[in-house]
């Protein structure tokens, strides 16, 4: 298990799953229980998720050596905010338009209108999260938590061939 956690993409997946579960839970509570409009609820659930995700990605996923900072958070927020607040909301709106869901009417039929509404909302959100996943990982790696190559190499390794080999 420890060896598996050495891989950045595995840690990214763990944090992403936990954060996505929180995002879905908040979205469903805000829309289905509190009665907020879908886009407003998605915006609030995403904003909470972005704050938590920054800390977890900084400390656990990318193991970034510098301290948490407002400057880096703003860069993180720009990347995540675009994918979560812009791309996700566009995908959710496209689901409403293309599938005439109105979050509960005709995407996938269940036996009740409430069942349809819950399913339609979560299918749209899942599609939106999938679009943002690729965007986020690439830009976190390339922009937000970028380290210089020399600093990122483990001690005792040299890059003499295409892959890292133990220096002898």
C-alpha positions in Angstrom: 0.0 0.0 0.0 2.8 2.4 0.8 4.3 1.8 -2.6 1.0 2.6 -4.2 0.8 5.9 -2.3 4.1 6.9 -3.7 2.3 7.6 -7.0 1.0 11.1 -7.4 -2.0 10.0 -9.5 -3.1 7.5 -6.8 -3.0 10.2 -4.1 -4.8 12.6 -6.5 -7.5 9.9 -7.0 -7.9 9.4 -3.3 -8.3 13.1 -2.6 -10.4 13.6 -5.7 -12.8 10.8 -4.6 -13.2 12.2 -1.1 -13.6 15.7 -2.3 -16.1 14.7 -5.0 -18.1 12.7 -2.4 -18.3 15.9 -0.3 -19.2 18.0 -3.4 -22.0 15.6 -4.3 -23.3 15.5 -0.7 -23.4 19.2 -0.5 -25.0 19.7 -3.9 -27.7 17.2 -3.0 -28.4 18.7 0.4 -28.5 22.3 -1.0 -30.8 21.4 -3.9 -33.0 18.7 -2.5 -33.2 19.7 1.1 -32.6 23.4 1.2 -34.3 24.0 -2.2 -31.6 26.2 -3.7 -31.4 26.4 -7.5 -28.9 23.9 -9.0 -26.3 26.4 -10.3 -26.3 28.3 -6.9 -26.0 25.0 -5.0 -23.2 23.8 -7.3 -21.3 27.0 -6.9 -21.5 26.8 -3.1 -20.6 23.1 -2.9 -17.7 23.7 -5.3 -16.4 26.7 -3.3 -16.2 24.6 -0.1 -14.5 21.7 -2.1 -11.9 24.1 -3.6 -10.8 25.2 -0.1 -10.4 21.7 1.2 -8.9 20.4 -2.0 -6.2 23.1 -2.0 -4.9 21.9 1.4 -5.1 18.2 0.6 -3.4 18.6 -2.9 -0.7 20.9 -1.4 0.2 18.6 1.5 -0.8 15.1 0.5 -1.0 14.8 -3.3 1.9 16.9 -4.6 3.8 17.1 -1.3 4.7 20.6 -2.2 7.7 21.7 -0.1 6.7 25.3 0.4 4.2 26.5 3.0 0.5 27.1 2.2 0.1 30.5 0.8 -2.6 32.9 -0.4 -0.7 33.4 -3.7 -0.6 29.7 -4.4 -4.2 29.3 -3.3 -5.3 32.0 -5.8 -3.5 30.1 -8.6 -5.1 26.8 -7.4 -8.5 28.6 -7.3 -8.1 30.0 -10.8 -7.5 26.5 -12.2 -10.1 24.7 -10.0 -12.5 27.6 -10.2 -12.5 27.5 -13.9 -13.1 23.8 -14.1 -15.6 23.7 -11.3 -17.5 26.9 -11.6 -17.3 27.4 -15.3 -16.8 24.0 -17.0 -19.1 22.1 -14.5 -21.9 24.6 -14.7 -21.7 24.6 -18.6 -21.9 20.7 -18.6 -24.8 20.8 -16.1 -26.7 23.4 -18.2 -26.0 21.4 -21.4 -27.6 18.4 -19.7 -30.7 20.5 -19.0 -30.8 21.7 -22.6 -29.8 18.6 -24.5 -31.7 16.1 -22.4 -34.6 18.4 -21.4 -34.0 17.2 -17.9 -34.9 20.3 -15.9 -33.3 18.1 -13.3 -36.0 15.5 -13.1 -37.9 15.3 -16.3 -37.0 12.7 -19.0 -33.2 12.0 -18.7 -33.6 8.5 -17.2 -37.1 7.5 -16.0 -37.6 6.2 -12.5 -40.9 5.6 -10.9 -41.2 9.0 -9.3 -40.5 12.5 -10.3 -38.2 12.9 -7.2 -36.3 9.8 -8.3 -35.9 11.3 -11.8 -34.7 14.6 -10.3 -32.1 13.0 -8.1 -30.8 10.8 -10.8 -30.7 13.6 -13.5 -28.9 15.9 -11.1 -26.2 13.4 -10.2 -25.7 12.1 -13.7 -25.1 15.7 -14.9 -22.8 16.4 -12.0 -20.8 13.2 -12.6 -20.3 14.2 -16.3 -19.3 17.7 -15.2 -16.8 16.3 -12.6 -15.3 14.0 -15.2 -14.6 16.9 -17.5 -12.9 18.9 -14.7 -10.8 15.9 -13.6 -8.5 16.0 -16.5 -8.3 19.7 -16.6 -7.4 19.9 -12.9 -4.7 17.3 -12.8 -2.9 18.7 -15.8 -2.9 22.3 -14.7 -2.1 21.5 -11.0 0.9 19.6 -12.2 2.0 22.1 -14.9 1.2 25.4 -13.1 0.2 25.3 -9.5 2.5 22.7 -7.9 5.3 22.8 -10.4 8.8 22.2 -9.1 12.1 22.5 -10.9 13.3 19.1 -12.2 16.4 19.0 -10.1 14.4 19.6 -6.9 11.8 16.9 -7.8 14.3 14.1 -8.2 14.9 11.7 -5.3 18.4 11.7 -3.8 20.7 9.1 -5.3 19.0 9.1 -8.7 20.4 10.3 -12.0 18.7 10.8 -15.3 21.2 9.2 -17.6 18.7 7.3 -19.7 15.0 7.9 -20.4 14.0 6.6 -17.0 15.5 7.2 -13.6 18.0 4.6 -12.5 19.7 4.1 -9.2 23.1 5.8 -9.4 25.9 3.4 -8.8 
